[in-house]
């Protein structure tokens, strides 16, 4: 009971096996019919896609297949950003009416600060605390331009007449938030008229001189900025200088706000999984100006602050799995195109291979086609008649040669056999006689093979035939088309499963007719063939003749050689009616050759001395060794 249950459980368990090996039928030891054209297409596709894969991998290594997209992100309170001598440069000064910058603390003074506002909430009330940090300024010199890529641009300015940030006295600057944020930090530059309260190292000039000097003045402002090059895989930020010019006067107050936009670049450098590198900086986005017409000692404020819109860039390299999947889709397209090109040729080649294995075909003898044309010129008509007569004569000679080709081969074999018979009657040195017989045996074997090739009746296809049948196979009037269509229609009927089952039933009926009930039981009990440890043993070779599954696969020529060896035994036992039917079923040209070989074998068996000297088997004359034949004898 338990054994039955376990067997049923195992059968149910096996049904869920997704990796079962399908049962296949073979055609000439192959799972499918393959053609040279299909092999060339396959190699071409594989080579092409290997080339594409290598090119994509090289582009991936060199950073060429970079994809990017951008987005703008709003921040109510931008995060803190630190600026230093490597990513921020600032120069500014006033310009006279002649557009020349100047620094004159007896006319105006500049106070630079980093102001920070911190908002605290106490008892549901906001309390703002302001703190200021001095930003050191100094007269510009080339050494204070620490951004190497901008040094050339600033070299065209009159640096000693401009203010710069003194990076020797401060290491970094912080910008954070907006005015309404809990934490707000910005750079403030205050431009004031020199007076007793604001003066620094120099004594102030008179008010009239200062007002006169500040009339029709300009404000020159240069600040580093960036543009984004998403194709630059190492550092996507390209430095530039943002120039701003505006008017300034002691009669009005102006406040200019420069908004710096945060830029963040996310680069996915992972080949398979995501691996992001983050790079960020600030660039000039916009500026705004406010004007107050009231006169005061404060003539201008410049505020540098963060903008609330962040520009983000996302860059990624095509992953290896994406490249392979894209190539997989492209492979499907190319495979379908190649399949459509190759399928008609493959089908036709498949048909030809099957029918050649099962049938022989009568070869067409092409008649001469006389095409009549009308010529008005008598000389042209005479020339055409002469040409047609010459062509007809050539065709008749060629047809006659092809018709007698088989007979000529047979006569050549007879001549070589007579030469072998004549060697024994000649007085020759034994070594010379033996060498001559060897050469004649090789030549005779080659002639026999050529004879079988000449009587072959297989359907031969050329490349031009394939191209012809692809276009008009179904309604082709070519004799090959009729033969292929007819023979394959006969085969396709026998490939039906019902036809096969009927044939198996006929075998059972044949057993009932030929065997008794007891013989049938013994027949059904016959053991399966046994595979011995030594497959080269003599007994196993004998058993091979009685089991189809053990018979070695032989070519048509090898089968013909075996038939030659068996012909003598069949001829000696003509009392058996089956032997007579076998001989009558063989083509007459082959029978002639078999009779000839039988006589040759009788002669070799009667000459014991010759056999012992040459150590030849009775089948030696029938054995063909193409690799050892002499071309002179073959001809």
PyMOL commands that set and color helices and strands:
alter all, ss='L'
color gray80, all
select helices_A, chain A and resi 2-14+36-62+142-144+148-154+159-161+207-214+320-358+378-403+405-425+430-454+463-472+479-494+497-514+517-525+538-544+556-571+577-585+588-606+608-614+626-628+631-634
alter helices_A, ss='H'
color red, helices_A
select strands_A, chain A and resi 66-74+81-84+90-95+101-102+108-122+125-134+137-139+163-165+172-175+183-193+217-228+237-248+253-268+276-292+298-306+309-317
alter strands_A, ss='S'
color yellow, strands_A
deselect
rebuild
show_as cartoon
